[in-house]
Amino acid sequence: MKKVFQAQLYLNILIAVIILINYHTVKDWIYLGILALAVVVSKNKRISQLINIVLIPMIFIDQVRNLSDILIQHFSQLTLLIF
């Protein structure tokens, strides 16, 4: 189960960087900070569990929505496939 959280965390960081290239919003910088904090505190079990269970899925859902918006903007002819 821990490997799933780690994979999702690194995927979140990759998506955050892609989003920050296109959009420079404060919310995305905060998300990237939370994700970096999650990597740093991964050894502390209680704080890591809190971040992995509460924050990472919430950030992931928002980032996937933002990434799909970016993909639709750049590849408008593939809109049906992206959905």
C-alpha positions in Angstrom: 0.0 0.0 0.0 2.9 2.4 0.7 4.2 2.0 -2.8 0.8 3.1 -4.1 1.0 6.3 -2.1 4.6 6.9 -3.2 3.6 6.3 -6.9 0.7 8.7 -6.6 2.9 11.2 -4.8 5.5 11.2 -7.6 2.8 11.3 -10.2 1.3 14.3 -8.4 4.6 16.1 -8.4 5.0 15.5 -12.2 1.5 16.8 -12.9 2.1 19.8 -10.6 5.2 20.7 -12.6 3.4 20.4 -15.9 0.5 22.6 -14.6 3.0 25.2 -13.3 4.6 25.5 -16.7 1.2 26.5 -18.2 -0.5 28.2 -15.2 1.2 30.2 -12.5 -1.4 30.2 -9.8 -0.9 30.4 -6.1 -3.0 27.3 -5.5 -0.6 25.2 -7.7 2.4 26.5 -5.8 0.7 25.5 -2.6 0.0 22.1 -4.0 3.6 21.7 -5.0 4.7 22.8 -1.5 2.4 20.2 0.1 3.8 17.5 -2.2 7.4 18.5 -1.4 6.5 18.4 2.3 5.0 14.9 1.9 8.3 13.7 0.4 10.3 15.3 3.3 8.1 13.9 6.1 7.7 10.5 4.6 9.7 9.0 7.5 7.3 10.4 10.2 4.4 7.9 10.2 1.7 10.1 11.7 2.3 13.2 9.6 2.8 11.1 6.5 -0.4 9.2 7.0 -2.3 12.5 7.5 -0.9 13.9 4.2 -1.3 10.7 2.3 -4.8 10.0 3.3 -6.3 13.5 3.4 -4.4 15.8 1.2 -2.8 13.8 -1.6 -6.1 12.4 -3.1 -7.7 15.8 -2.9 -4.7 17.4 -4.7 -4.6 14.5 -7.2 -8.2 14.9 -8.3 -7.9 18.7 -8.7 -4.6 18.3 -10.7 -6.0 15.7 -13.0 -8.9 18.0 -13.8 -6.5 20.9 -14.5 -4.3 18.6 -16.6 -7.3 17.5 -18.7 -8.1 21.2 -19.2 -4.6 21.8 -20.5 -4.7 18.8 -22.8 -8.0 19.9 -24.2 -6.7 23.3 -24.9 -3.5 22.1 -26.6 -5.1 19.1 -28.4 -8.6 20.3 -29.2 -9.0 17.7 -32.0 -8.6 14.9 -29.4 -11.2 16.2 -27.0 -13.4 13.1 -27.3 -10.5 10.8 -26.7 -9.3 12.8 -23.7 -12.7 12.6 -22.1 
